[in-house]
């Protein structure tokens, strides 16, 4: 076991190392330039499409299972989670305030990546034996590239199916169990059982029920958390200008040791800011397009404009609230890290702030379990077909309480490694299919937002 752990640790240091971070940022920058800054310039249009997409496309010929809005909410349910609370705190603890600047940079180019992923997901999705749409990297690799690249689709599905049980299930349950035990004295076993029941009630209804739950729960919880964070910023508003200046200064100069903070070089700010930013918004990992493939639309570019908002909301709004709260409160020098650091920051301005963070973490983790169940299910279905759906859901539900009571060091390491490995085949596919993304985008805006016939082509 020690040998296996050491081996995976070595792989992890490589796949989350400099080459991977450069690859993720490089592909995002390439797409941003290729799209002529469209994701940033058309942000307003994306939000308008999101609002109008609260109900399925009125076109009776539109195909899909859930509304464009619920597709984004399903995607956000998987991305807004522990990374926004504990991940941001860890990035600042290890890389200093400058890490938040590099998270912002990751998000700005990541919007283009998310846009491309959603466009390709809808363009190359398939209809399974049950009449439901399946899509994502494995399908746009299979249907968009030549047969010599098909092994990449299988690799993505393999990595995704393994990562799902870690990042999207047991790790989330473990975070909830720890938060509820430390703040409310609830036994982890009880947390595991309750979560198992709740997940089961939602999961057995499939993507439609998951989309409905995510469409209601994610916006409410996000608004609650953001509102509490804004209260913290308001209370410490006098420190806000200095905090922003510190973020930009620390992004390019070494952060000196202060209080319980050990100090960090510029490289640490870049490394942990980019890594935690990608971990949080998942731009480039290939998970989100699996949810967007189920959107009830015939317009890939319109769904891409909705999809790119996931990165904006997750990182530039939610993560920024967390990071700024930690910095303006001065808690970033306390020596605390993870969810504890965020709890301490909120506690400086809100009575029982630790309870606020614990509740937010619980809801975010619960929705992450639901969102990632979709990703894992589609990865397994890619190999075994629709006959694997029910067995997968049963196994997913039964695994939930294991995370609450188990020791997850190895599972976390394995899942984190598989999570990074998912990005490699996905980014390769996006680059190879980028001409398709650029062409469809040009045609969409040239036609005034209408979908040309070629754009609406579906794979049978």
Secondary structure as the mmCIF struct_conf table of DSSP 4:
data_model
#
loop_
_struct_conf.conf_type_id
_struct_conf.id
_struct_conf.beg_label_comp_id
_struct_conf.beg_label_asym_id
_struct_conf.beg_label_seq_id
_struct_conf.end_label_comp_id
_struct_conf.end_label_asym_id
_struct_conf.end_label_seq_id
HELX_RH_AL_P HELX_RH_AL_P1 UNK A 2 UNK A 15
TURN_TY1_P TURN_TY1_P1 UNK A 16 UNK A 16
BEND BEND1 UNK A 17 UNK A 17
HELX_RH_AL_P HELX_RH_AL_P2 UNK A 18 UNK A 34
TURN_TY1_P TURN_TY1_P2 UNK A 35 UNK A 37
HELX_RH_AL_P HELX_RH_AL_P3 UNK A 38 UNK A 41
TURN_TY1_P TURN_TY1_P3 UNK A 42 UNK A 42
HELX_RH_AL_P HELX_RH_AL_P4 UNK A 43 UNK A 52
TURN_TY1_P TURN_TY1_P4 UNK A 53 UNK A 54
BEND BEND2 UNK A 55 UNK A 55
BEND BEND3 UNK A 58 UNK A 58
TURN_TY1_P TURN_TY1_P5 UNK A 60 UNK A 61
BEND BEND4 UNK A 65 UNK A 65
STRN STRN1 UNK A 66 UNK A 66
HELX_RH_AL_P HELX_RH_AL_P5 UNK A 68 UNK A 79
BEND BEND5 UNK A 80 UNK A 81
HELX_RH_AL_P HELX_RH_AL_P6 UNK A 82 UNK A 82
HELX_RH_PI_P HELX_RH_PI_P1 UNK A 83 UNK A 87
HELX_RH_AL_P HELX_RH_AL_P7 UNK A 88 UNK A 95
TURN_TY1_P TURN_TY1_P6 UNK A 97 UNK A 97
HELX_RH_AL_P HELX_RH_AL_P8 UNK A 98 UNK A 123
TURN_TY1_P TURN_TY1_P7 UNK A 124 UNK A 124
STRN STRN2 UNK A 126 UNK A 127
TURN_TY1_P TURN_TY1_P8 UNK A 129 UNK A 130
BEND BEND6 UNK A 131 UNK A 131
STRN STRN3 UNK A 133 UNK A 134
BEND BEND7 UNK A 136 UNK A 136
HELX_RH_AL_P HELX_RH_AL_P9 UNK A 137 UNK A 144
BEND BEND8 UNK A 145 UNK A 145
HELX_RH_3T_P HELX_RH_3T_P1 UNK A 147 UNK A 149
HELX_RH_AL_P HELX_RH_AL_P10 UNK A 150 UNK A 165
HELX_RH_PI_P HELX_RH_PI_P2 UNK A 166 UNK A 170
HELX_RH_AL_P HELX_RH_AL_P11 UNK A 171 UNK A 184
HELX_RH_AL_P HELX_RH_AL_P12 UNK A 188 UNK A 203
TURN_TY1_P TURN_TY1_P9 UNK A 204 UNK A 205
HELX_RH_AL_P HELX_RH_AL_P13 UNK A 206 UNK A 235
TURN_TY1_P TURN_TY1_P10 UNK A 236 UNK A 236
HELX_RH_AL_P HELX_RH_AL_P14 UNK A 237 UNK A 252
BEND BEND9 UNK A 253 UNK A 253
HELX_LH_PP_P HELX_LH_PP_P1 UNK A 254 UNK A 254
STRN STRN4 UNK A 255 UNK A 255
HELX_LH_PP_P HELX_LH_PP_P2 UNK A 256 UNK A 257
STRN STRN5 UNK A 258 UNK A 258
TURN_TY1_P TURN_TY1_P11 UNK A 259 UNK A 260
STRN STRN6 UNK A 261 UNK A 261
STRN STRN7 UNK A 264 UNK A 264
HELX_RH_AL_P HELX_RH_AL_P15 UNK A 266 UNK A 281
TURN_TY1_P TURN_TY1_P12 UNK A 283 UNK A 285
BEND BEND10 UNK A 286 UNK A 286
HELX_RH_AL_P HELX_RH_AL_P16 UNK A 288 UNK A 292
TURN_TY1_P TURN_TY1_P13 UNK A 293 UNK A 294
STRN STRN8 UNK A 295 UNK A 295
BEND BEND11 UNK A 296 UNK A 296
BEND BEND12 UNK A 298 UNK A 298
HELX_RH_AL_P HELX_RH_AL_P17 UNK A 300 UNK A 307
TURN_TY1_P TURN_TY1_P14 UNK A 308 UNK A 308
HELX_RH_AL_P HELX_RH_AL_P18 UNK A 309 UNK A 311
HELX_RH_PI_P HELX_RH_PI_P3 UNK A 312 UNK A 319
HELX_RH_AL_P HELX_RH_AL_P19 UNK A 320 UNK A 328
TURN_TY1_P TURN_TY1_P15 UNK A 329 UNK A 330
HELX_RH_3T_P HELX_RH_3T_P2 UNK A 331 UNK A 333
BEND BEND13 UNK A 334 UNK A 335
HELX_RH_AL_P HELX_RH_AL_P20 UNK A 338 UNK A 347
TURN_TY1_P TURN_TY1_P16 UNK A 348 UNK A 349
BEND BEND14 UNK A 350 UNK A 350
TURN_TY1_P TURN_TY1_P17 UNK A 351 UNK A 352
HELX_RH_AL_P HELX_RH_AL_P21 UNK A 353 UNK A 384
TURN_TY1_P TURN_TY1_P18 UNK A 386 UNK A 387
HELX_RH_AL_P HELX_RH_AL_P22 UNK A 388 UNK A 405
BEND BEND15 UNK A 406 UNK A 406
HELX_RH_AL_P HELX_RH_AL_P23 UNK A 409 UNK A 432
TURN_TY1_P TURN_TY1_P19 UNK A 433 UNK A 433
HELX_RH_AL_P HELX_RH_AL_P24 UNK A 434 UNK A 446
TURN_TY1_P TURN_TY1_P20 UNK A 447 UNK A 448
BEND BEND16 UNK A 449 UNK A 449
TURN_TY1_P TURN_TY1_P21 UNK A 453 UNK A 456
STRN STRN9 UNK A 459 UNK A 459
#
